[in-house]
Amino acid sequence: MGAGRELQISLDGLREKNLMQLKKLNTALFPVRYNDKYYADALASGEFTKLAYYSDICAGSIACRLEKKESGAVRIYIMTLGVLAAYRGIGIGSKLVNHVLDLCSKQNISEVYLHVQTNNEDAINFYKKFGFEITETIQNYYTNISPPDCYVLTKHITETQPKK
């Protein structure tokens, strides 16, 4: 990756005024429609949900939900991470994941997890680069896509993450 390209990727927080950008990205990227609760959770997550811009074009996003565990500790659930096909492979997804992992380190959040369709090898390999591990398989997790099964990928964070 060329050093100059990184400068063209910028992240912006999610707000009511740019929420439609996330809705449009999700429509283009994912085979499911997200409900109002998804968008409310994304807005409520503060810095954990970001839109990614490449030369001022909204090309990707990460949307997270903060969850309280029984112990009282907070963990992060990555609801969605997506980058438009034309912009993949230039570091946008990595910048988004690193942003969330860095925030977790700074806020002493020790766990991040997500669901990935079992046949989505690109996504599985992508997350493994960041230290995520398959911790569970859920049969029939998805209702309208095939295969309907998913893996739960989890990363336990102990200290500040090295940059990938």
N, C-alpha and C positions, 0 to 999 in steps of 0.2 A: 504494500500500500504506500503510495507516495505521501511524503510529509505534507505537501500542500493541500491535499484533499481533506484532511482532518479539520482544517480551519473552516471548511464550508459546511460542516455539520454543527448545528446548534440545537439546543433543547429549550423548550418553553413549557411553562406550567399550564395545566388545564384550568380553564375558567369558564364561566357561563358564556362569555362572548366568543370563545373558540371551541366550544363543545361540539358544534356542527362539524368541525374538522375531524374530530375523533369518530363521529358517527359515519362520515363519508369514508374514512379509511377502513373502518370495520366492515362496511358494506362491500368495499372492494376486496378486502383481504380474507374474510372468513365466511364459511358456509352456513353460519347461524346468525340470527337476528338477536341483538341484545336488548334487554328490557330496561325500564326506567331505574330499577334497583342497581343494575350494572353501572349506569352513568352516575347515579347518586354516590355509589361507593367510589368510583373513580374520582369524582370531584372531592369527596371527603378525605381521600388519601393524601392530599396536599402534594408535597414534593415527590411522592412515590409514583405519580402518574405524570408522564411527560409526552409531549409531541416532539418529533424530531424533524428538523428542517434541513434540507440540502440545498444550498444556494436559494434560500427563501421559498422552496417548494416543500409543502408538508408531505414527507415521504415515509414516515413511520411513527409508531407510538408504543408506549408500554403503559398498561393500566393495571394498577394494583389495588388490593383491598387489605386493610389492616384488620387483623383478627386477634382477639384476646383469647389466650389459652386458659384452661382451668387454673393453672398456676398463677395467672395474672400477667404472665409474660405476653408480649406482642409478637406475632409472627406475620410475615408478609405473604400474601397469595398473589401471584402474578396471574391476573385474569386473562390478559391478552398481551402479546408482543407480536408486532407485525411490521414488515417493511414492504413497500410496493416493489414488485418484481424488478422493475427497471433500476432500482436503487440498492439491490441486494449485493453483498460482497464488498462493500466499500467502508464498512465499519459502523454503520448506523445502529444495527441491532446490538453490536458489542458495546457501543457507547451507552445505549439505553440500559443494558443489563449492568454494566459497570457502575452507572449512576445509582441504580437501586442498591447494589451490593455495597457501594461506598456509604450511602445513607444508612444502611443497616449497621455497618461498622461504627459509624459516628454516633448512632442512637442506641447502641448495645442491643440490637435486635439480632437474635442468634439463629433464626430459621426463616428460610424462603422456600416456597414450594409452588408447584404448578401441575397442571394436567396436560398431557400430550397424547394425541391419538397414536396407537401402537404402531401404525405403519408410517409415521412421520419421522423417518430416519434422519432427515436433515435437521429437524428441530432437536431431536434427541442428541445427536452428535454436537450440535451447537451448544446446548446447555451443559453437556459433559465437559466441554472446554473450560467452563467456569467452575467446575467442581461439583455440579449437580449429579446426583446418583438416583437410579431407579429404586424407589423404596416400596412400591406397591403396584399391583395391577388391578384395575377395576373393570369387571365385565359389564357390558351394556351401559356404560357411562353416558354415551351419546345416544340420542334418540333418533335423529334423522340423517345420520351419516354413517358410512360403512368404511372400515370396520367400526363397530360401536364401542370397542374397548379402548381404555386409556392406561397409560402409566402415570404414576405420581412421581415426579422428580423433585428431590429435596436437596437443599444445600444448607449445611450447618455452618454458621460463621463463628469463628473464634476470635480472630483479630483482624486488623485492617487488611483488605484484600490487595494482592499485587495486581497491577494493571495488565490486561491481556492485550 
